[in-house]
Amino acid sequence: MRTRKRGYGILLALTIMITLAGLWTLVPQTSASKVCLLGYQAHCTFTPISTLVCLVLTATVCKIRKKKFTV
């Protein structure tokens, strides 16, 4: 069984928060000032780009967490 080093929980929480932020960008919002790049009024006007950025950050944090914080 693998042991976890100190800081693993912080990176796990960061992974969860970034993933939720990426999903939150896709949420439709009628009070949005502009139409997003996908053609509807979303929470974030840069919806596909910001979602991809969040998912890339999530993958990066996961790889760092696995490589540096598990034995």
Phi, psi and omega in degrees: 000141181279144176257151183254136179276168178297134181104350180299317181296323179295316179292327176295317178296321178296320177300315180295317181295318180292322177297316178295323177295320177296320177289326181295331179293339182274350185291127176293142178217118184289338181271009179293145184282332182229160175277138181284176182291346177271353174102007177227167181277105183253170179300324179241132182286342177257043191310303185292326181289313181293326177294316178295321178298316179296320180291324175293319176297320178298315179297320179296314179296322178297316179294318178297316181299318181290319186283317188263338189245010173234149181247000000 
